[in-house]
Amino acid sequence: MSGSRRATATSCASVLEWDDGRPLSRTVVPVGSYNVQHADGWVLTPSLGHGDLCILDDEGRVLRSEKVARSSHDACVVTAA
C-alpha cells in the first residue's frame, strides 16, 4: 500500500494493527505485553509481568511466543546488512 500510514499498538493482551485509521487485525498476546517494537517486517512485544516475548510478522500473525525471563520490559530488532 503505497503512501499508507500503518500503526501497531498493544493493549495489555492484544496487538492491534491499523492502516490509515482503519483497523486491520487484532492478535492475542501474553498478558502484560505493553511495549511494542516494529521493524523490518517483525513486531516484538515483551510481557512485563510474565517475561514472555511474542514475535509477530507484519501482518499480525504470531510466529513465536516463549518465556525468556521472569520479567521482560523491552525488546528490539537488530538486522545486519
TATA-V45351 format. One record per helix or strand of 2 or more residues. SS is the DSSP state (H for helix, E for strand). FROM is the first residue (numbers start at 1). TO is the last residue. Records with the same first field share a line. If there is no record, write none. Layout:
SS=FROM-TO / FROM-TO
This chain:
E=6-10 / 14-19 / 22-28 / 37-39 / 42-47 / 52-57 / 62-67
